[in-house]
């Protein structure tokens, strides 16, 4: 048992009432998050533009006579047109499920808990990382200190990977260059 800073057995920071449950409430407590996220989205963009311009500069006159150089009048006409048509679309479906245990990193004045957690799994072809953070109400935490991901406010979930499979799925530098234009 860690020694109390005052030399006593009672520590104000780690106190627990005799009949209090073991629910996560304090900084350092653990909460298991049941991740059940499904998202889908669709977006499309279309554009159609047309522009036309005309210009006419009549021959200037000096002293009532048309001004010319070597018998050619100093006038011009200008016509131009520009058309653009373009469009694009994207569809995305995401599904993520599993569990991750997060740590209570802060308790807000209203009793809500700020949590953060990360899980790293190493497989033969690389590593996968699941990270989560957000705010949890104590009322949403179950008896086993579990909470569903749909009960987490300001939640941020990240699922990333490193390794040969992730490298093979990424476009090459030339493809990225031409797609950015």
HUDAFEN-V86509 format. One record per helix or strand of 2 or more residues. SS is the DSSP state (H for helix, E for strand). FROM is the first residue (numbers start at 1). TO is the last residue. If there is no record, write none. Layout:
ss: {SS/SS}
from: {FROM/FROM}
to: {TO/TO}
//
This chain:
ss: {H/E/E/E/E/E/E/E/E/H/E/H/E/H/H}
from: {12/30/61/65/68/72/76/113/126/138/146/149/152/164/173}
to: {14/57/62/66/69/73/107/123/136/140/148/151/163/169/179}
//
